Amino acid sequence: MNWELDWLGNRARLSPNKDAILDEKTNNAWTFAELNKRANSTASWLHAQGVKKGDRVALLSPNHISYFDLLFACGKIGAIFVPLNWRLSLHEINEILADCTPVLVGIHQQFEVIRPQLNNFRTFLIGDASYEELLSYPLRDFFREEISETDPLAMIYTGGTTGKPKGVVLSHQSILWNGINTIVSWSLAEDDVTINYMPMFHTGGLNALSIPILMIGGTVVIGEPFTGKKAVESLNRYHCTTILLVPTMYHMLIQTDEFQHSEFPFMKIFLSGAAPCPMQIYEAFQKKGLAFKEGYGLTEAGPNNFYISPEDARMKRGSVGKPMLFNAIKLVRSNDRETVPHEVGELLVKGKHAFSFYWNHEQATQETLQDGWVHTGDLAKRDEQGFYYIVGRKKDMIITGGENVYPLEIEHWLADHPAIDEVAVLGLPDGKWGEIVAAFLVVKDTSRLEEEELKTYCEAKLGRYKIPKRFIRLEELPKTHVGKIDKKKLKEMSNQS
């Protein structure tokens, strides 16, 4: 392959004895030289199994070093790595396999029970003795295949909250430039250490921090299933300098005694992503004097697109910052004209980190990728200083009585109420208003919060048309596989009630 695309091989030459990967569960550690050797052996084995340039290799596994083994191995032979969401049903997994038609499917021994039911695809086990033998496979001369930076490297399936999951094809270029852009814009360095609790079948787990930190020569710790207590202990144990979590994880983290009593002496920055972050989480970190900020990304672009300094994040709560060094951002109205400051528009992203196409979805590709701009479907605004704020999903905007309502504004205000644990706001169909504003709430156990009290609370901050006409209490809000509140599921539940 092209030497400039095999950056792991180059990093192994520059930092052979530096720890690249640690495993929280097993305490195993691998240097960059060892990680590259694993990738070379895996590539040789895949090549011997008949995997060629352009073939798909899928993986069904919890967070595990095999994600890196197979991603880097596919990169070396020109194959396409397809991580599978193990939280999906067997039917949904088989639908994805039928769509991407992999030559091989790696299955972690944790999921071996469903192996015979995976549509008769060729499979191999991950995490057992046979996998360790694979990692010692003799090196083959597979580097003669010419690989271009625009060739596909990975295909990550979207969450499917607006329909069936689509395979987002990411080229060598897109993953490389997301890494370069993140390293330069966020000032990552080889002393950086992160622990990854995000699912590695998701772009946030694979590309947001793991790849950039490995690229610069830092260390990635593969985390066990997340708990707030364990996360605090491991951040200190591994001398972590940065971490990416989703808001629901931070919600659990800040409620632990361990968080309250730890000073986090090695941490440079806590990062939040995947969904807008409630203000109470900002306040918890500010109270302890810890740097905290949120970002914005999507599978189709990056996922990293903005930078904000910790100082600016304190002054401009809720902002994701300004575009990074090597990408462009544009906000447009429905007529494609650019917005003015404080006007809401659809967020468009452009850069070498953008995806190539949706697998088997030409029309969706044409709708999303136009003249090099990724139409995200997200709504945002910017202020006079050029700081951007995510308002919400375009599809989530509520039109009630002819007025536009953005759920995020209401969610932030309700989340600040001391008796409310979690909240989600969406529009429900209504014969009179077209849609009404509805708030789904999880209330703290000790509270006897009444609806009239909630309405009075909302009147202090919100225009009357924004005040929810329905307050629906739940024991728990449904979540997607990456920890976002699942509004599609909430809407389905409301239709059934």
C-alpha positions in Angstrom: 0.0 0.0 0.0 1.0 3.6 -0.2 3.5 4.3 2.6 1.8 7.6 3.5 -1.5 5.8 4.2 0.1 3.2 6.5 0.5 5.7 9.3 0.4 2.9 11.9 3.5 1.4 10.4 5.2 4.8 10.4 4.1 5.5 14.0 5.5 2.0 15.0 8.8 3.1 13.4 8.8 6.4 15.3 7.5 5.2 18.7 8.1 1.4 18.7 8.2 0.9 22.5 5.5 3.4 23.5 2.3 2.0 24.9 -0.4 2.3 22.2 -3.3 0.2 23.7 -4.2 -0.8 27.2 -7.1 -2.9 28.3 -9.0 -2.0 31.4 -10.5 -5.4 31.8 -7.5 -7.6 31.3 -4.6 -5.1 32.1 -3.0 -6.2 28.9 -0.8 -3.6 27.1 0.5 -3.4 23.5 3.2 -1.1 22.2 2.9 0.5 18.7 5.4 -2.1 17.4 3.2 -4.9 18.8 0.0 -3.2 17.5 1.5 -2.9 14.0 2.8 -6.5 14.1 -0.8 -7.7 15.0 -2.2 -5.7 12.1 0.4 -7.1 9.6 -0.3 -10.7 10.7 -4.1 -10.1 10.5 -3.7 -8.6 7.1 -1.6 -11.7 6.0 -4.2 -14.0 7.3 -7.1 -12.1 5.7 -5.2 -12.1 2.4 -4.7 -15.9 2.7 -8.5 -16.3 3.2 -9.1 -14.7 -0.1 -9.9 -11.2 1.1 -9.1 -8.7 -1.7 -9.2 -4.9 -2.2 -12.8 -3.7 -1.9 -14.0 -6.8 0.0 -15.9 -6.2 3.3 -14.7 -7.7 6.6 -17.3 -7.3 9.4 -16.8 -7.5 13.2 -19.4 -8.3 15.9 -17.7 -7.6 19.2 -17.8 -5.6 22.4 -15.0 -3.1 22.8 -11.8 -5.1 22.1 -8.4 -4.7 20.5 -9.7 -6.7 17.5 -11.3 -3.4 16.3 -7.8 -2.0 15.8 -6.4 -5.3 14.5 -9.1 -5.5 11.7 -9.3 -1.8 10.9 -5.5 -1.5 10.4 -5.3 -4.9 8.6 -8.1 -3.9 6.2 -6.2 -0.6 5.5 -3.1 -2.5 4.6 -4.8 -4.7 2.0 -7.5 -2.3 0.7 -10.4 -4.1 2.3 -13.3 -2.3 4.0 -13.8 -2.7 7.8 -17.5 -3.0 8.9 -18.0 -2.8 12.7 -21.5 -4.1 13.7 -23.7 -2.8 16.4 -24.0 -5.8 18.8 -27.0 -4.1 20.5 -29.2 -4.6 17.5 -31.5 -7.6 17.2 -30.4 -10.6 15.3 -32.8 -9.7 12.5 -31.3 -6.2 12.2 -27.8 -7.5 12.2 -28.7 -9.9 9.4 -30.2 -7.1 7.4 -26.9 -5.2 7.7 -24.9 -8.2 6.7 -27.2 -8.7 3.7 -26.6 -5.1 2.7 -22.8 -5.1 3.0 -22.2 -8.8 2.0 -18.9 -9.3 3.9 -16.4 -12.0 2.8 -15.7 -12.7 6.5 -17.4 -11.9 9.8 -15.3 -11.9 13.0 -17.5 -12.8 16.0 -16.4 -12.3 19.6 -16.8 -15.5 21.7 -19.4 -13.5 23.8 -21.7 -13.7 20.8 -20.8 -17.2 19.6 -24.3 -18.5 20.4 -25.8 -16.5 17.4 -22.9 -17.5 15.1 -25.0 -20.2 13.3 -27.8 -17.8 12.6 -25.8 -15.1 10.7 -27.1 -15.7 7.2 -24.5 -18.4 6.4 -21.6 -15.9 6.1 -18.1 -17.2 6.7 -17.1 -16.5 10.3 -14.1 -16.7 12.6 -13.9 -16.3 16.4 -12.5 -13.4 18.2 -10.9 -13.5 21.7 -10.1 -17.3 21.8 -7.0 -19.3 21.3 -7.6 -19.6 17.5 -7.6 -15.8 17.3 -4.2 -15.6 19.1 -2.9 -18.1 16.5 -4.2 -15.8 13.7 -2.1 -13.0 15.2 1.0 -15.0 14.7 0.3 -15.7 11.0 3.5 -15.4 8.9 3.7 -12.2 6.9 2.8 -12.3 3.3 3.6 -10.0 0.5 0.3 -8.2 0.2 1.6 -4.7 -0.2 1.7 -4.8 -4.0 -2.0 -3.8 -4.2 -2.2 -0.1 -5.1 -4.4 1.7 -2.6 -5.5 5.3 -3.1 -6.5 7.8 -0.4 -10.0 7.9 -1.9 -10.4 4.1 -1.6 -12.9 3.0 1.2 -11.4 2.0 4.5 -14.4 1.6 6.8 -18.2 1.5 6.6 -20.1 2.5 9.7 -23.8 2.0 9.8 -25.9 4.9 11.2 -28.1 4.5 14.1 -31.3 4.3 12.0 -33.4 6.6 14.2 -35.0 8.0 11.0 -35.3 4.7 9.2 -33.2 1.7 8.4 -29.4 2.0 9.1 -27.3 3.2 6.1 -23.7 2.2 5.6 -21.6 5.4 5.7 -18.4 4.7 3.6 -15.3 6.4 5.0 -12.2 6.6 2.8 -8.6 6.4 3.9 -8.6 10.2 3.3 -11.6 10.9 5.5 -10.2 9.0 8.5 -6.7 10.4 8.0 -7.9 14.0 7.8 -10.2 13.7 10.7 -7.2 12.6 12.7 -4.9 15.3 11.4 -7.5 18.0 11.8 -8.2 16.9 15.4 -4.6 16.7 16.4 -3.8 20.1 15.1 -7.0 21.9 16.1 -7.2 20.4 19.6 -3.5 20.4 20.2 -3.2 16.7 21.0 0.2 15.4 21.9 2.0 12.1 22.5 1.5 12.4 26.3 -2.3 12.3 25.8 -4.1 9.3 27.3 -7.8 8.5 26.9 -10.1 5.8 28.0 -12.7 4.8 25.5 -16.1 3.9 27.0 -17.9 4.8 23.7 -19.0 1.7 21.6 -16.3 1.1 19.0 -18.8 0.2 16.4 -19.8 3.9 16.5 -17.8 6.7 14.9 -17.4 8.4 18.3 -15.7 5.3 19.8 -13.5 4.7 16.8 -12.7 8.1 15.2 -13.4 10.9 17.7 -10.4 10.3 20.0 -9.0 6.8 19.5 -7.6 7.2 16.0 -6.3 10.8 16.5 -4.5 9.9 19.8 -2.9 6.8 18.3 -1.9 8.8 15.2 0.0 11.4 17.4 1.6 8.6 19.5 -0.6 8.8 22.6 -2.3 5.9 24.4 -5.9 4.6 24.2 -7.3 2.5 27.1 -10.1 0.2 26.0 -12.8 0.6 28.7 -15.1 -2.0 30.2 -18.9 -1.3 30.3 -19.3 2.2 31.8 -20.1 3.0 35.4 -19.5 6.4 36.9 -17.5 5.0 39.9 -15.3 2.9 37.7 -14.7 5.7 35.2 -13.4 8.0 37.9 -11.0 5.3 39.3 -9.7 4.5 35.8 -9.2 8.2 34.8 -6.9 8.6 37.8 -5.3 5.1 37.5 -4.2 5.5 33.9 -3.3 9.2 34.2 -5.9 10.0 31.5 -5.7 13.5 30.0 -8.9 13.6 28.1 -12.1 11.6 27.7 -15.2 11.7 25.5 -18.5 10.7 27.0 -22.2 11.3 26.1 -24.4 13.4 28.3 -26.1 10.4 29.9 -22.7 9.1 31.0 -21.8 12.4 32.5 -25.1 12.5 34.2 -24.1 9.2 36.0 -20.6 10.4 36.5 -21.3 13.6 38.4 -23.7 11.9 40.8 -21.0 9.6 42.2 -19.2 10.2 45.5 -15.9 9.4 43.6 -16.5 12.4 41.3 -17.1 14.7 44.2 -14.0 13.7 46.0 -11.5 13.4 43.1 -9.3 16.3 41.8 -8.5 14.6 38.5 -4.9 15.8 38.6 -3.9 14.6 35.1 -7.1 15.6 33.1 -6.7 18.4 30.6 -10.3 18.4 29.3 -13.6 16.5 29.6 -15.4 16.3 26.2 -19.1 15.7 25.7 -20.6 14.6 22.4 -23.4 12.7 20.5 -26.2 15.0 22.0 -26.5 18.5 23.4 -25.4 18.7 27.0 -27.6 20.0 29.9 -26.3 23.0 31.7 -26.3 21.2 35.1 -23.3 19.1 33.8 -21.4 22.3 32.9 -22.1 23.6 36.4 -20.8 20.4 38.1 -17.5 20.7 36.3 -17.2 24.4 36.8 -17.8 24.0 40.5 -14.8 21.7 40.7 -12.7 23.9 38.5 -12.4 21.3 35.8 -12.2 22.1 32.1 -15.3 20.8 30.2 -16.6 21.4 26.7 -18.9 19.8 24.2 -18.4 19.1 20.5 -20.4 18.3 17.5 -20.0 15.6 14.9 -21.7 12.9 12.8 -20.7 9.7 11.1 -20.8 11.4 7.7 -18.3 14.1 8.6 -15.4 13.4 10.9 -16.9 13.1 13.5 -14.9 16.1 14.7 -15.8 19.5 13.3 -15.4 22.3 15.9 -12.9 23.5 18.5 -13.6 25.6 21.5 -11.1 26.5 24.3 -12.0 25.6 27.9 -12.0 29.4 28.6 -14.5 30.1 25.9 -16.6 27.1 26.9 -17.0 28.6 30.3 -18.0 32.0 28.9 -20.2 30.6 26.1 -22.0 27.6 27.6 -23.6 25.4 25.1 -21.4 26.5 22.2 -19.4 23.9 20.2 -17.0 26.6 19.2 -15.6 27.5 15.8 -14.8 25.3 12.7 -11.5 23.4 13.0 -8.5 24.3 11.0 -9.1 22.1 8.0 -12.9 22.1 7.5 -15.6 24.6 6.6 -19.1 25.2 8.1 -22.1 27.0 6.6 -25.6 27.7 7.9 -28.3 28.0 5.3 -32.0 28.9 5.2 -34.6 26.8 3.4 -33.8 28.8 0.2 -30.0 27.9 0.5 -29.1 31.5 1.4 -26.7 31.8 4.3 -28.0 33.0 7.6 -27.1 36.1 9.6 -25.9 36.0 13.2 -28.4 34.5 15.7 -30.6 33.2 12.8 -31.2 29.4 12.8 -30.3 27.5 9.7 -29.3 24.0 8.6 -25.7 23.1 9.4 -23.5 22.2 6.3 -20.0 20.7 6.7 -17.2 20.5 4.1 -13.7 19.0 4.2 -11.5 16.1 3.4 -12.9 14.3 6.4 -16.4 13.9 4.8 -17.8 10.5 3.8 -17.7 9.2 0.3 -21.2 7.8 -0.2 -23.9 5.7 1.4 -23.5 2.0 0.5 -26.3 1.0 -1.9 -28.2 4.3 -1.4 -27.4 6.5 -4.3 -30.4 8.8 -3.8 -29.7 9.4 -0.2 -26.1 10.2 -1.1 -27.2 12.8 -3.6 -29.5 14.4 -1.0 -26.9 14.5 1.7 -23.7 15.3 -0.2 -24.2 18.3 -2.6 -21.3 20.2 -4.2 -19.0 18.8 -1.5 -21.2 20.0 1.4 -22.6 17.4 3.8 -26.2 18.5 4.6 -26.4 17.3 8.2 -30.1 17.8 8.9 -29.1 19.6 12.2 -30.1 23.2 13.0 -27.6 25.7 14.4 -26.9 29.4 14.9 -23.8 31.5 15.4 -23.1 34.7 17.3 -21.3 37.8 16.2 -17.9 36.3 17.3 -18.4 33.3 15.1 -19.2 30.8 17.9 -21.7 28.1 16.8 -24.6 26.6 18.9 -26.5 23.5 18.0 -30.2 24.1 18.2 -31.5 20.5 17.4 -32.4 18.2 14.6 -34.3 19.7 11.6 -36.8 16.9 11.8 -37.3 17.6 15.6 -38.4 21.2 15.1 -42.0 21.7 16.3 -44.4 23.9 14.4 -47.3 24.7 16.7 -49.9 27.2 15.7 -47.6 28.4 12.9 -44.7 29.1 15.4 -41.3 27.4 15.2 -40.3 25.8 18.5 -36.8 24.3 19.1 -37.0 21.5 21.7 -33.4 22.0 23.0 -34.2 25.4 24.5 -37.1 23.9 26.5 -35.1 20.9 27.5 -32.3 23.0 28.9 -34.7 25.1 31.0 -36.5 22.1 32.3 -33.3 20.2 33.0 -32.3 23.1 35.3 -35.2 22.4 37.6 -33.9 20.7 40.8 -36.6 18.1 40.8 -36.0 16.9 37.2 -33.5 14.1 36.5 -34.0 13.8 32.7 -36.1 15.4 30.0 -36.9 15.2 26.4 -39.2 17.5 24.4 -40.9 16.7 21.1 -44.0 17.6 19.0 -47.1 15.4 19.0 -49.8 15.6 16.4 -52.8 17.8 17.3 -56.0 18.7 15.4 -56.1 22.3 16.5 -52.4 23.4 16.7 -50.9 21.0 14.1 -48.5 19.9 16.8 -48.3 20.5 20.5 -45.2 20.7 22.7 -44.8 17.6 24.9 -42.3 17.1 27.7 -41.3 13.6 28.8 -39.8 13.7 32.3 -38.0 11.5 34.8 -38.5 13.1 38.2 -36.3 12.5 41.2 -37.7 10.0 43.7 -38.1 12.6 46.5 -40.2 15.0 44.4 -43.9 15.6 44.3 -43.7 17.9 41.3 -47.1 19.0 40.0 -48.0 20.0 36.5 -49.1 23.5 37.5 -45.8 24.1 39.2 -44.0 23.0 36.0 -46.1 25.4 33.9 -45.3 28.3 36.3 -41.6 27.4 36.1 -41.7 27.5 32.3 -43.6 30.9 32.2 -40.6 32.5 33.9 -38.3 31.8 30.9 -40.4 30.7 27.9 -42.9 32.3 25.6 -46.4 30.8 26.1 -46.4 28.9 22.8 -43.2 27.1 23.9 -44.6 25.9 27.2 -45.4 22.2 27.0 -49.1 21.4 26.8 -48.4 17.9 28.0 -46.0 16.7 30.7 -45.5 12.9 30.6 -43.7 11.2 33.5 -41.7 8.1 32.9 -39.6 5.9 35.1 -36.8 6.0 32.5 -36.3 7.7 29.1 -35.4 5.2 26.3 -31.9 5.5 24.9 -30.2 4.6 21.6 -27.2 2.4 21.4 -24.8 5.3 22.0 -26.7 6.7 24.9 -28.8 9.4 23.2 -32.4 9.8 24.3 -34.4 8.0 21.7 -37.1 10.4 20.5 -38.4 8.1 17.9 -39.2 5.5 20.6 -40.8 8.2 22.7 -43.1 9.2 19.8 -44.0 5.6 19.2 -44.9 5.2 22.9 -47.1 8.3 22.8 -48.9 7.0 19.8 -49.7 3.8 21.7 -50.9 5.5 24.8 
